[in-house]
Amino acid sequence: MKTYIIIGASSGIGLQLAKTLAEKGDTVIGTYNSHPLENSQNITYHPLNVTAAELDLSFFPEVIDGIIYCPGSINLKPFGRIKAEDFLSDFNLQVGGLIKVLQYAFPALKKSEHAAVVVFSTVAVQLGLPFHSQVSASKGAIEGLTKALSAEWAPSIRVNCIAPSLTDTPLAANLLNTDEKKTANALRHPLKKIGTASDIANMAAFLLSENAAWITGQIIHVDGGMSTVKV
């Protein structure tokens, strides 16, 4: 059985992935920021604010088989209304925190025989969408970091990125809070439906597994066909 760290495991994709891995018998160490959860079978939770200047990651074990970094934000505004500090705030949450976690975890990942890292981007990096400049800036950095680290850490640690489209999670609640919004957003996708936390968590679980042992440095689009298909 493997030991995984999920940063941001209290809701949405992170919570679903924690449950998926735990049900397989893996050990999951999850973190939360403002929504604590009780420990359950194979899952333990620790508080963590990834935007803090210094992170207390002393609860990380000596050997880590996988790191999954889930913190993110969806701030959709016209470019002219976004302040520079808003971009920096998103970058600190989604990229700065990730960098701190991976640098700290690197020695423990190196001790694993099959280590993997999974991070998250968005379809909006590849597919230009209006009002997505703040989202795309940080997620574009994550895609670049994915490719650079996959080269630097090969062959011992695989690094991959999942780029979803709109997914029905608490993070996207404001975009999907009416039936009309859900229908309109579903129809924008070739598969005519909204993604679920399970759709993304299942791909993350695959990328962590030894079934994906020959996959690294990839940006994998789980987006209902939006990035590549026009119907």
Protein Blocks (a to p, Z undefined) as FASTA:
>chain_A
ZZdddehiagcjllmmmmmmmmnopacddddfklccdddehiacddddfkbmbdcfklpc
fbdfbdcdfbdcdddddfklpcfklmmmmmmmmmmmmmmmmmmmmmmmmmpmbdcddddd
dfklmmccehilmmmmmmmmmmmmmmmmmmmmpckbccddddddddddfklmmmmmcfkl
mmmmmmmpmnlpacdfklmmmmmmmmmpmklmmgghiacddeehmmmpcZZ
